[in-house]
Amino acid sequence: MSPHLLFLSGWFWPAALWNRVIDELRPRYESSAMEMAGFGSRQREIEGKDWTLDRAVEDLRDAVARTAASRVVVIGSSLGGSVALALAAEPSEKLAAVVTIGTAARWVATDDYEHGLGREQADHILAEGRARFAGFAREAIPAFHLNDDDQTEARRAFALFEAEIARTEDFERSMAILERVYRDVDIRPLLPAIRVPVLLLHGEKDLVAAPAAGDFMQKRLANAEVRIILGAGHLPMLTRPQETAAAIADFLDRQHDL
């Protein structure tokens, strides 16, 4: 029996991010998609609480446990991939594999890690996002998330983001979560403990998590491979759903223990 595919969106993006990839993989795989607590239909779930990686991992762990299938593959986009890898560092008989798309071990560069955003760039994003979230997002998302050679698909994808802006109740909370992500999320120490197969999928032109970020993780994981989608940016599941689904299916086909 094929494993269940559980798709996890990253910062701000809704579960609908995955709709076209799920359609491409149906009926071969049963799938479900979830938003991260704090965003979309779940934006009120962390009121009065700080977002932390540990809480996000606990949330994903519970979702995996609720899945009826005996084996689950978690497919995470961006920050969702960080959460999936952190969960994979824990012993589990149910988690069979992880696919990350546009994920980095750390999101802001440090003296000993060069594959994240520059500190000044991250500070600029946080300041502008707090000062004028909707306007800044409409400028930054096309530049950083949807910088794909296929701009027809990128424009279609941006309509999904516009809808998410319209239903977001608290932009300050979104930016507070992003600040914590930039400051606190660092899964480098967890990578050697991960034993499940991992596909690190990156868009060739990703400006948020460049392919080099995948190479960094691949060298520190026990069983991982990097795959590049040519011409794609940070969110190939939106701009190149067929290629993204094909890469996922090819990876899963080669995992004989699933």
C-alpha positions in Angstrom: 0.0 0.0 0.0 1.3 3.5 -0.9 2.1 5.8 2.0 -0.1 8.8 2.8 1.3 12.1 1.6 1.0 14.9 4.2 1.7 18.3 2.8 2.7 21.2 5.1 2.8 24.8 4.0 5.3 27.2 5.3 5.2 30.8 6.6 2.0 32.6 5.6 1.0 30.4 2.6 -2.3 28.4 2.8 -2.9 24.7 2.3 -4.2 25.5 -1.1 -0.6 26.0 -2.1 -0.5 22.2 -2.8 -3.8 21.7 -4.7 -2.3 21.3 -8.1 0.5 19.0 -7.0 -2.0 16.8 -5.1 -4.1 16.6 -8.3 -1.1 15.5 -10.2 -0.3 12.7 -7.7 -3.9 11.5 -7.5 -5.2 8.7 -7.6 -1.9 7.0 -6.9 -1.4 8.6 -3.6 -3.8 9.6 -0.9 -2.9 13.1 0.3 -3.9 15.8 2.7 -2.6 19.3 3.2 -2.3 21.4 6.4 -1.4 24.9 7.3 1.0 25.8 10.0 -0.7 27.1 13.2 -0.8 30.8 13.1 -1.7 31.1 9.4 -4.7 30.8 7.1 -7.7 29.0 8.7 -5.5 28.4 11.8 -4.3 31.9 12.4 -6.0 32.2 15.8 -4.7 29.0 17.2 -1.6 30.6 18.7 -3.2 33.7 20.1 -1.4 34.5 23.4 1.4 32.1 22.6 4.8 32.5 21.0 5.5 30.5 17.8 8.3 28.1 18.4 9.8 25.3 16.3 9.0 22.8 19.1 5.3 23.7 19.0 5.3 23.4 15.2 6.9 20.0 15.4 4.4 18.9 18.1 1.6 20.0 15.8 3.0 18.1 12.9 3.6 15.0 15.1 0.0 15.0 16.1 -1.1 15.3 12.5 1.0 12.4 11.5 -0.4 10.3 14.4 -4.0 11.1 13.3 -3.4 9.9 9.8 -5.0 6.5 9.3 -2.3 5.1 7.1 0.5 3.1 8.6 3.2 5.0 6.7 3.3 8.8 6.1 5.6 10.9 3.9 5.7 14.6 5.0 6.3 17.1 2.2 7.1 20.5 3.5 7.5 23.8 1.8 10.1 26.3 3.0 9.6 26.6 6.8 7.3 23.6 6.6 10.3 21.6 5.4 12.3 22.8 8.5 9.5 21.5 10.7 9.4 18.2 8.8 13.1 17.6 9.2 13.0 18.5 12.9 10.3 15.8 13.3 12.3 13.3 11.3 15.1 13.6 13.8 12.8 11.8 16.3 12.4 8.0 16.3 9.2 7.1 14.4 7.8 3.9 12.9 5.2 5.9 11.0 7.2 8.6 9.3 8.6 6.9 6.2 10.3 9.8 4.3 10.5 13.6 4.0 10.5 15.9 1.0 11.5 19.5 1.4 10.9 22.2 -1.1 12.9 25.4 -0.8 14.1 24.7 2.7 17.3 25.7 4.5 18.9 24.5 7.7 18.9 28.1 8.9 17.2 31.2 7.4 19.6 33.9 8.2 23.4 33.7 7.5 25.8 33.6 10.4 29.6 33.6 10.7 29.5 29.8 10.3 26.6 29.5 7.9 26.6 31.3 4.5 23.4 30.0 2.8 20.8 32.2 4.5 19.6 35.7 4.0 22.0 38.5 5.0 21.3 40.0 8.4 20.6 43.4 6.9 18.3 41.9 4.4 16.4 40.0 7.0 16.1 43.2 9.2 14.8 45.1 6.2 12.1 42.5 5.5 11.0 42.6 9.1 10.9 46.4 9.3 9.1 46.9 6.0 6.7 44.0 6.7 5.7 45.6 10.0 5.4 49.1 8.6 3.3 48.3 5.5 2.7 44.5 5.3 0.2 44.3 2.4 2.1 46.8 0.2 5.5 45.4 1.0 4.3 41.8 0.5 2.9 42.7 -2.9 6.4 43.8 -3.9 8.5 41.2 -2.1 6.5 38.0 -2.8 6.9 38.2 -6.6 10.6 39.1 -6.3 11.5 36.4 -3.7 8.9 33.7 -3.8 7.7 33.7 -7.4 10.8 34.6 -9.4 10.1 31.9 -12.0 11.0 31.9 -15.7 7.3 31.2 -16.3 5.7 34.4 -15.2 2.2 33.4 -16.5 2.1 30.7 -13.8 3.7 33.1 -11.3 1.0 35.7 -11.8 -1.7 33.0 -11.3 0.1 31.9 -8.1 0.2 35.5 -6.8 -3.6 35.6 -6.9 -3.6 32.9 -4.1 -1.3 35.1 -2.1 -3.6 38.1 -2.6 -6.5 36.1 -1.2 -4.4 35.2 1.8 -3.6 38.9 2.5 -7.3 39.6 2.4 -8.2 37.0 5.0 -5.3 37.7 7.4 -6.5 39.3 10.6 -3.2 40.2 12.3 -0.2 41.1 10.1 1.9 41.9 13.2 1.5 38.3 14.4 2.7 37.0 11.0 5.8 39.2 11.2 6.4 38.2 14.8 6.5 34.6 13.7 8.9 35.5 10.9 11.2 37.3 13.3 11.3 34.2 15.5 12.0 32.0 12.5 14.9 34.2 11.4 16.3 34.3 15.0 15.7 30.8 16.3 15.2 28.2 13.7 18.4 26.3 13.1 18.1 22.6 12.4 21.8 22.0 11.7 22.3 20.0 14.9 19.4 17.7 14.1 20.5 16.7 10.6 22.9 13.8 11.6 20.1 12.1 13.6 17.7 11.9 10.6 17.7 8.4 9.1 14.6 8.4 6.8 15.1 9.1 3.1 15.0 12.8 2.3 14.5 14.6 -1.0 15.7 18.2 -1.0 13.9 19.9 -3.9 15.0 23.4 -4.9 14.1 25.8 -7.6 17.2 26.8 -9.6 16.5 30.5 -9.1 15.4 30.3 -5.4 16.5 33.5 -3.6 15.2 32.4 -0.2 16.7 28.9 0.0 19.2 28.5 -2.9 20.2 25.0 -4.1 23.5 25.4 -2.1 21.3 25.2 1.0 20.2 21.8 -0.1 23.8 20.7 -0.8 24.7 21.8 2.7 22.0 19.6 4.2 22.6 16.7 1.9 26.2 16.4 3.1 25.0 16.1 6.7 22.1 13.7 6.2 22.4 9.9 6.1 20.2 9.3 3.1 19.4 12.4 1.1 19.4 13.6 -2.5 19.1 17.1 -4.0 17.0 17.7 -7.1 16.8 21.0 -8.9 13.9 22.3 -10.9 15.4 24.4 -13.7 14.0 27.9 -14.1 11.9 27.7 -10.9 12.0 30.0 -7.9 11.1 29.4 -4.2 7.6 27.8 -4.8 7.7 25.4 -7.7 4.6 23.6 -6.5 2.7 26.7 -7.6 4.6 27.7 -10.8 5.6 24.2 -11.9 3.2 21.7 -10.3 3.7 18.9 -12.9 7.5 19.0 -12.5 7.2 19.1 -8.8 4.8 16.2 -8.6 7.0 14.2 -11.0 10.1 14.8 -8.9 8.2 13.6 -5.7 6.8 10.5 -7.5 10.2 9.6 -8.9 11.8 9.8 -5.5 9.1 7.7 -3.8 9.3 5.1 -6.6 12.9 4.5 -5.6 12.2 4.0 -1.9 11.6 0.3 -1.8 10.8 0.2 1.9 7.8 2.5 1.7 
